[in-house]
Amino acid sequence: VTNKIAKRLKKDWSYMVAQFKHSKSLSDFVEAAKAPVEHLFNDHKYCGEWCNTKQAEKEGKPYLHPEG
């Protein structure tokens, strides 16, 4: 894993944890824990509110990641 990818995983993991730290069940957390790695490979089915790509899809807009 390159340093750039590790930083991105760390950021995505922290967003996911912050989203599920209050009033979520353990099974929801376990399911959401799949999101950071899948998100890295452009699969957003496990992503939550923190995912900019998922938000853009809801709005019907294309999303281009700032890092390319």
Phi, psi and omega in degrees: 000130179283164180298320180297316180291320179299319178296320180293318177297319180299315180296312181296321178297317181295322176297317181295316180296317180299324180291328186252016182280343181240130170051037173244150180281161180297323180294324175295320179295316179298319178294317181291336180294344176284340188299311186303318181287316179296322179299322179301328180260021174066031174246114190250018183291335179263352184292153178250208183295338183287346187278113180295327179295316179295321178296318180296321178298320179297324180276354180076025181248151173284146178242125175249120181297138182301332180272000179095000000 
